[in-house]
Amino acid sequence: MENYSVAISYKNDLGYVEYDSEKKSAEVTLANDEGKQATENFLSETHDIEVPHKTLLDFTVEKIDPLESVKSFQLALTRLWEATGVHVDWSRPVDYVKTHPFYDTDD
């Protein structure tokens, strides 16, 4: 299976997190050490997350290990911002971030 990658940002730095489903591990690439460490710490812990079901009012709390599967990884990332201040840029292409790891501030 291919690795799953998603762009992240923290302060003025862009980066990405790559999940390896075979190794059940994630690698954080982010120039900002504070944001990188916060993301690594968050992904290394299990979390109690309210998971939605059939309706908008149908939630159950489930213990999620972010590195257990791609689905768990994605679910945990939906809570990354609130827990760490690191933003998940779901729509930003990871290939772009790899070549442009900073916001353009020349405007």
N, C-alpha and C positions, 0 to 999 in steps of 0.2 A: 504494500500500500504506500502511496505517496505521503510525504509529510504535509501537515496542515500549517499554513502560515497566515498570520494576520498582523497588520500594521498597528503600532502603538505610538503614542506621543506623550511627552512629559516636559513641561516648561517649553523651551525652544528646540528640543531635540525630537527627531523622528526616529523610530526604530521598528522592530518587529519581534514577534515571538513565533518560534517554530516548534510544533509538536511532532514528535516521532512516535508513531503508534506501535512500532515493533519494540522499541526500548522503553516505552511509556515514560518519556522524558520530554522536557521542554528546554529550549535554549533561548535566552533573552539577549537580543542585540539592541543596545541603547547606549549612547555616549554618556548620558547622565547617570552617574553611579548611584545616586539616591533613588531614582526611578527604577533602575535596573534591579537593585537590591530589593526594593519593595515588591516588585513583580515576582522575582524569584521566591521570596518569602511567601507571598500569597499563594503561588502555585504549588508550594511544597507542603501546604497544610490542607486538611479536610475542612469543609465548611457546611454549615446547616443552611440550606437554601430552600426558599419556598418555590416549589415547582408547580407551574400551572397545568391544569388538565382540561376537562371538557368545556368549562365555562370560565368567564372572567372572575368568578367568585370561588372557583374550585381549585384550591391550592393545598398541597401537603408539604410539610417540611421533610426534606431528604438530606442525608449526609452525602456530600459530593466530594470525591477525591478528584481534583482537576486533572491528574495524570493517568487516570484509569482508562479513559477512552476519548476519542475525538469529541463525542457528544458531551461528556463531562467537562472536558477542557473548554468547549464553547460556552457551556452553561456557566462555568466559573468565571469566564472572562466578562460575562454580563454584569458581574458584581465587582470587577477590578477597580473601576473608577471610584466608586463610593468608598472602597476599603483603602485605596492607596493614592488616589489622585492621578493615576496613570490612565489615560484615555485610550480606549480601543477604537481605532479608525477602521471600522468594518468595511467601508467602501473605498478606502485608499489602496491602490495597487501596491503590493509588497515590492515588486520590481522597481517601482518608482522610488520607494523609500530606500532601497539598497543603494541607489545612485545619488539620492538627494536627502541625506540624513538630517537636514536642518530646514526650518522654515525660511523662506526668502523674505528678508526684512529690509530690502532696499527700496521699498515703495515710498 
